[in-house]
Amino acid sequence: WRNALICLICSVAGGSTGYLIGDFLHPVGVWIISLTGGDNGTFLHWYARWGLLLLATPLPYKITAIASGLFHFPYLMFLAASCVIRGARFFLVAGLIRHYGAPIQGFIERRLAWVVSAVALVAALALLLLKLVH
């Protein structure tokens, strides 16, 4: 659990740095986004449609953090969403390893991107379903 907490703190600190790059160093943020093949219009459209749910997608967290700063999402909302979404990711992995031990650890290490993407997809779909129901 300690390692999951350290990962969460460091990840959110890195995301906050990305947010600050997007918010205060706008030209640098635009340039970094352009390196991904995306453009501001694409990310703006995604944010208009999905909001901070983008943090739960397989898109790289640093890119969504920079885009959050570029589009001036309220920082405290970004911070809270990052803590919940990134915390779920790190504590889920820690819980799986604690419960299942070495066999699941090997599985996660070999297929981390797939495991995280699947968890993110399930979380995003659940939140979308809740949004549609209300």
ChimeraX commands (.cxc) that place a marker at each C-alpha (Angstrom):
marker #1 position 0.00,0.00,0.00 radius 0.5
marker #1 position 2.90,2.30,0.77 radius 0.5
marker #1 position 4.29,1.85,-2.75 radius 0.5
marker #1 position 0.87,2.58,-4.26 radius 0.5
marker #1 position 0.66,5.79,-2.21 radius 0.5
marker #1 position 4.16,6.86,-3.30 radius 0.5
marker #1 position 3.25,6.15,-6.94 radius 0.5
marker #1 position 0.05,8.17,-6.56 radius 0.5
marker #1 position 1.81,11.17,-5.02 radius 0.5
marker #1 position 4.57,11.18,-7.65 radius 0.5
marker #1 position 2.13,10.65,-10.53 radius 0.5
marker #1 position -0.14,13.50,-9.42 radius 0.5
marker #1 position 2.92,15.73,-8.89 radius 0.5
marker #1 position 4.01,14.95,-12.45 radius 0.5
marker #1 position 0.48,15.57,-13.72 radius 0.5
marker #1 position 0.40,18.88,-11.89 radius 0.5
marker #1 position 3.65,19.83,-13.61 radius 0.5
marker #1 position 2.05,18.97,-16.95 radius 0.5
marker #1 position -1.01,21.02,-16.02 radius 0.5
marker #1 position 1.21,24.01,-15.18 radius 0.5
marker #1 position 3.04,23.65,-18.51 radius 0.5
marker #1 position -0.27,23.78,-20.35 radius 0.5
marker #1 position -1.63,26.63,-18.25 radius 0.5
marker #1 position 1.38,28.93,-17.91 radius 0.5
marker #1 position 3.64,27.89,-20.80 radius 0.5
marker #1 position 0.92,27.76,-23.44 radius 0.5
marker #1 position 3.25,27.67,-26.51 radius 0.5
marker #1 position 5.24,24.80,-24.97 radius 0.5
marker #1 position 2.02,22.90,-24.19 radius 0.5
marker #1 position 0.72,23.40,-27.74 radius 0.5
marker #1 position 4.06,22.19,-29.11 radius 0.5
marker #1 position 4.04,19.06,-26.92 radius 0.5
marker #1 position 0.45,18.26,-27.95 radius 0.5
marker #1 position 1.44,18.70,-31.61 radius 0.5
marker #1 position 4.21,16.11,-31.16 radius 0.5
marker #1 position 1.54,13.50,-30.43 radius 0.5
marker #1 position -0.08,14.07,-33.80 radius 0.5
marker #1 position -3.02,15.75,-32.10 radius 0.5
marker #1 position -4.05,19.36,-32.24 radius 0.5
marker #1 position -5.78,21.74,-29.90 radius 0.5
marker #1 position -9.08,21.38,-31.74 radius 0.5
marker #1 position -9.12,17.62,-31.25 radius 0.5
marker #1 position -8.38,17.83,-27.53 radius 0.5
marker #1 position -10.84,20.71,-27.08 radius 0.5
marker #1 position -13.56,18.63,-28.75 radius 0.5
marker #1 position -12.73,15.64,-26.53 radius 0.5
marker #1 position -12.78,17.79,-23.39 radius 0.5
marker #1 position -16.07,19.38,-24.40 radius 0.5
marker #1 position -17.57,15.94,-24.83 radius 0.5
marker #1 position -15.91,13.88,-22.07 radius 0.5
marker #1 position -14.41,16.36,-19.60 radius 0.5
marker #1 position -12.02,14.94,-17.04 radius 0.5
marker #1 position -13.10,11.41,-17.94 radius 0.5
marker #1 position -10.21,11.69,-20.40 radius 0.5
marker #1 position -7.93,11.08,-17.42 radius 0.5
marker #1 position -9.41,7.56,-17.21 radius 0.5
marker #1 position -8.69,6.68,-20.83 radius 0.5
marker #1 position -5.62,4.94,-22.22 radius 0.5
marker #1 position -4.36,8.33,-23.44 radius 0.5
marker #1 position -1.07,9.15,-21.71 radius 0.5
marker #1 position -1.74,10.94,-18.43 radius 0.5
marker #1 position 0.91,13.60,-19.10 radius 0.5
marker #1 position -0.79,14.55,-22.38 radius 0.5
marker #1 position -4.22,14.84,-20.75 radius 0.5
marker #1 position -2.62,16.82,-17.89 radius 0.5
marker #1 position -1.05,19.30,-20.33 radius 0.5
marker #1 position -4.33,19.56,-22.23 radius 0.5
marker #1 position -6.19,20.18,-18.94 radius 0.5
marker #1 position -3.90,23.16,-18.31 radius 0.5
marker #1 position -4.21,24.38,-21.91 radius 0.5
marker #1 position -7.99,24.47,-21.67 radius 0.5
marker #1 position -7.97,25.95,-18.16 radius 0.5
marker #1 position -9.86,23.21,-16.39 radius 0.5
marker #1 position -10.20,24.22,-12.74 radius 0.5
marker #1 position -7.01,23.00,-11.10 radius 0.5
marker #1 position -8.67,21.66,-7.95 radius 0.5
marker #1 position -11.08,19.62,-10.08 radius 0.5
marker #1 position -8.13,18.30,-12.10 radius 0.5
marker #1 position -6.27,17.46,-8.89 radius 0.5
marker #1 position -9.25,15.65,-7.35 radius 0.5
marker #1 position -9.97,13.68,-10.52 radius 0.5
marker #1 position -6.29,12.76,-10.84 radius 0.5
marker #1 position -6.16,11.52,-7.24 radius 0.5
marker #1 position -9.28,9.38,-7.69 radius 0.5
marker #1 position -8.45,7.98,-11.13 radius 0.5
marker #1 position -4.72,7.47,-10.64 radius 0.5
marker #1 position -5.29,6.26,-7.07 radius 0.5
marker #1 position -7.74,3.64,-8.31 radius 0.5
marker #1 position -5.16,2.44,-10.81 radius 0.5
marker #1 position -2.28,2.16,-8.34 radius 0.5
marker #1 position -4.29,0.76,-5.44 radius 0.5
marker #1 position -6.02,-1.77,-7.71 radius 0.5
marker #1 position -2.65,-3.13,-8.81 radius 0.5
marker #1 position -1.42,-3.16,-5.18 radius 0.5
marker #1 position -4.58,-4.98,-4.07 radius 0.5
marker #1 position -4.26,-7.58,-6.81 radius 0.5
marker #1 position -0.63,-8.22,-5.93 radius 0.5
marker #1 position -1.43,-8.41,-2.21 radius 0.5
marker #1 position -4.28,-10.84,-2.79 radius 0.5
marker #1 position -2.87,-13.06,-5.56 radius 0.5
marker #1 position 0.88,-12.61,-5.06 radius 0.5
marker #1 position 3.60,-13.45,-7.57 radius 0.5
marker #1 position 1.42,-15.09,-10.27 radius 0.5
marker #1 position -0.71,-11.98,-10.80 radius 0.5
marker #1 position 2.34,-9.73,-10.52 radius 0.5
marker #1 position 3.96,-11.50,-13.47 radius 0.5
marker #1 position 0.72,-11.25,-15.45 radius 0.5
marker #1 position 0.38,-7.52,-14.72 radius 0.5
marker #1 position 4.02,-6.79,-15.57 radius 0.5
marker #1 position 3.73,-8.56,-18.93 radius 0.5
marker #1 position 0.37,-7.04,-19.81 radius 0.5
marker #1 position 0.30,-3.78,-17.86 radius 0.5
marker #1 position -0.95,-1.64,-20.75 radius 0.5
marker #1 position -3.81,-4.05,-21.45 radius 0.5
marker #1 position -4.77,-4.37,-17.79 radius 0.5
marker #1 position -4.76,-0.60,-17.22 radius 0.5
marker #1 position -6.64,0.03,-20.48 radius 0.5
marker #1 position -9.29,-2.54,-19.55 radius 0.5
marker #1 position -9.75,-1.05,-16.08 radius 0.5
marker #1 position -9.89,2.48,-17.52 radius 0.5
marker #1 position -12.41,1.41,-20.14 radius 0.5
marker #1 position -14.66,-0.21,-17.55 radius 0.5
marker #1 position -14.44,2.87,-15.32 radius 0.5
marker #1 position -15.14,5.25,-18.23 radius 0.5
marker #1 position -18.10,3.16,-19.39 radius 0.5
marker #1 position -19.51,3.04,-15.86 radius 0.5
marker #1 position -19.21,6.81,-15.52 radius 0.5
marker #1 position -20.75,7.32,-18.97 radius 0.5
marker #1 position -23.63,5.04,-18.05 radius 0.5
marker #1 position -24.19,7.02,-14.85 radius 0.5
marker #1 position -24.11,10.25,-16.84 radius 0.5
marker #1 position -26.66,8.93,-19.33 radius 0.5
marker #1 position -28.96,7.61,-16.61 radius 0.5
marker #1 position -29.14,10.95,-14.86 radius 0.5
marker link #1:1,2 radius 0.2
marker link #1:2,3 radius 0.2
marker link #1:3,4 radius 0.2
marker link #1:4,5 radius 0.2
marker link #1:5,6 radius 0.2
marker link #1:6,7 radius 0.2
marker link #1:7,8 radius 0.2
marker link #1:8,9 radius 0.2
marker link #1:9,10 radius 0.2
marker link #1:10,11 radius 0.2
marker link #1:11,12 radius 0.2
marker link #1:12,13 radius 0.2
marker link #1:13,14 radius 0.2
marker link #1:14,15 radius 0.2
marker link #1:15,16 radius 0.2
marker link #1:16,17 radius 0.2
marker link #1:17,18 radius 0.2
marker link #1:18,19 radius 0.2
marker link #1:19,20 radius 0.2
marker link #1:20,21 radius 0.2
marker link #1:21,22 radius 0.2
marker link #1:22,23 radius 0.2
marker link #1:23,24 radius 0.2
marker link #1:24,25 radius 0.2
marker link #1:25,26 radius 0.2
marker link #1:26,27 radius 0.2
marker link #1:27,28 radius 0.2
marker link #1:28,29 radius 0.2
marker link #1:29,30 radius 0.2
marker link #1:30,31 radius 0.2
marker link #1:31,32 radius 0.2
marker link #1:32,33 radius 0.2
marker link #1:33,34 radius 0.2
marker link #1:34,35 radius 0.2
marker link #1:35,36 radius 0.2
marker link #1:36,37 radius 0.2
marker link #1:37,38 radius 0.2
marker link #1:38,39 radius 0.2
marker link #1:39,40 radius 0.2
marker link #1:40,41 radius 0.2
marker link #1:41,42 radius 0.2
marker link #1:42,43 radius 0.2
marker link #1:43,44 radius 0.2
marker link #1:44,45 radius 0.2
marker link #1:45,46 radius 0.2
marker link #1:46,47 radius 0.2
marker link #1:47,48 radius 0.2
marker link #1:48,49 radius 0.2
marker link #1:49,50 radius 0.2
marker link #1:50,51 radius 0.2
marker link #1:51,52 radius 0.2
marker link #1:52,53 radius 0.2
marker link #1:53,54 radius 0.2
marker link #1:54,55 radius 0.2
marker link #1:55,56 radius 0.2
marker link #1:56,57 radius 0.2
marker link #1:57,58 radius 0.2
marker link #1:58,59 radius 0.2
marker link #1:59,60 radius 0.2
marker link #1:60,61 radius 0.2
marker link #1:61,62 radius 0.2
marker link #1:62,63 radius 0.2
marker link #1:63,64 radius 0.2
marker link #1:64,65 radius 0.2
marker link #1:65,66 radius 0.2
marker link #1:66,67 radius 0.2
marker link #1:67,68 radius 0.2
marker link #1:68,69 radius 0.2
marker link #1:69,70 radius 0.2
marker link #1:70,71 radius 0.2
marker link #1:71,72 radius 0.2
marker link #1:72,73 radius 0.2
marker link #1:73,74 radius 0.2
marker link #1:74,75 radius 0.2
marker link #1:75,76 radius 0.2
marker link #1:76,77 radius 0.2
marker link #1:77,78 radius 0.2
marker link #1:78,79 radius 0.2
marker link #1:79,80 radius 0.2
marker link #1:80,81 radius 0.2
marker link #1:81,82 radius 0.2
marker link #1:82,83 radius 0.2
marker link #1:83,84 radius 0.2
marker link #1:84,85 radius 0.2
marker link #1:85,86 radius 0.2
marker link #1:86,87 radius 0.2
marker link #1:87,88 radius 0.2
marker link #1:88,89 radius 0.2
marker link #1:89,90 radius 0.2
marker link #1:90,91 radius 0.2
marker link #1:91,92 radius 0.2
marker link #1:92,93 radius 0.2
marker link #1:93,94 radius 0.2
marker link #1:94,95 radius 0.2
marker link #1:95,96 radius 0.2
marker link #1:96,97 radius 0.2
marker link #1:97,98 radius 0.2
marker link #1:98,99 radius 0.2
marker link #1:99,100 radius 0.2
marker link #1:100,101 radius 0.2
marker link #1:101,102 radius 0.2
marker link #1:102,103 radius 0.2
marker link #1:103,104 radius 0.2
marker link #1:104,105 radius 0.2
marker link #1:105,106 radius 0.2
marker link #1:106,107 radius 0.2
marker link #1:107,108 radius 0.2
marker link #1:108,109 radius 0.2
marker link #1:109,110 radius 0.2
marker link #1:110,111 radius 0.2
marker link #1:111,112 radius 0.2
marker link #1:112,113 radius 0.2
marker link #1:113,114 radius 0.2
marker link #1:114,115 radius 0.2
marker link #1:115,116 radius 0.2
marker link #1:116,117 radius 0.2
marker link #1:117,118 radius 0.2
marker link #1:118,119 radius 0.2
marker link #1:119,120 radius 0.2
marker link #1:120,121 radius 0.2
marker link #1:121,122 radius 0.2
marker link #1:122,123 radius 0.2
marker link #1:123,124 radius 0.2
marker link #1:124,125 radius 0.2
marker link #1:125,126 radius 0.2
marker link #1:126,127 radius 0.2
marker link #1:127,128 radius 0.2
marker link #1:128,129 radius 0.2
marker link #1:129,130 radius 0.2
marker link #1:130,131 radius 0.2
marker link #1:131,132 radius 0.2
marker link #1:132,133 radius 0.2
marker link #1:133,134 radius 0.2
view
